[in-house]
Amino acid sequence: MIQYKNYRLLKAISLASKEYRAIKNVNQLEVNYDIKENKKVAFHIGRIETAKNNVSISTLQLLCEYFEISLSDFMKRVEEIENSLKSK
């Protein structure tokens, strides 16, 4: 069975992640390293930012903790971006 993917949503998550990473002024390697070291879990932000793979809610929670934002605030930003992508 084929896994469902909402590519517009994945793109919005990708763009939100990139925005928050820019605000924190860190690159992908720094995010990966910090989360791996602090949480002792495998993490690869590039998989999120390519917008090709589904993302688990647990992974998004780790990312939000890293960016020091709530999951709901992150998803609000994702929704704003997704709505702007719809109008293009």
N, C-alpha and C positions, 0 to 999 in steps of 0.2 A: 504494500500500500504506500502511496506517495504522501509525504508529509506536506501539509498545507503551509504556505508561506505568503504572508502579506508583505510584498516587497516595498510598498509605499511606507508602511509602518516601520519596517526594518531600516529603510533609508532615513526616516525621521529619528529613530533611535540612534543611528549612526551619527547624524548631524548634531543631535543634542549632546552626545558623548564628546564629539570634537569641540563643541562650544565650551562645555564645562572643563575640558582638558586645557583649552586655550586660556580660560579664566584663571585656572590654577597654574598656568605656565609650565606645563610638564609635557614630555613627549611620551609616545607609547611605551618605550622601554622602561621609563621611570614608573609609569603606572603599573606595568606588569611586575616589575621588581618589587615595588612597595607592597602591592597586594599579596604577592607570593610570600614575601618575608613576614609580613604582619599577620596574615591569616593562615599561612601554611597550606595554601591550596594552589592548584594549577590555574593560571589565569592568562588570557591572551586577548587584550583589548582590540587587536587587529581583526579578530574574528567578528567582533561587534561592528567595528567601523568599516568593514567591507560591505556590510548590509546584504550578505548572501546567506547567512545562517540564522536560524531561530535562536533566540536568547532566552535562557531560563530566568524566571523571576528572582531566583536566588543569586544569579550572576548580576542581575541589575541591582539588587540590594547591596552586594559587595561594592559595585561601582559607585552607588550613591553614598555609601559610607565613606568611601575614599574621597569623593568630591564634597563631603560634609553637607549634603542636601537630603531632604526626605525623598522617598520613592514617589510620593504623590506629587511633589514639586517637579521632579524629573519627568514624570508622565504628563504633567500639565504642559511642560515645554515641548515634549514629544507631540502632544496633540496639536499645539499651535503650529509646529513645523509641518505636521502631516496635513493640516488644513491648508497651509500655504502651498503645499505640493499639489493638492487637489485642484487648486485654482490655476495651475500652470498648464 
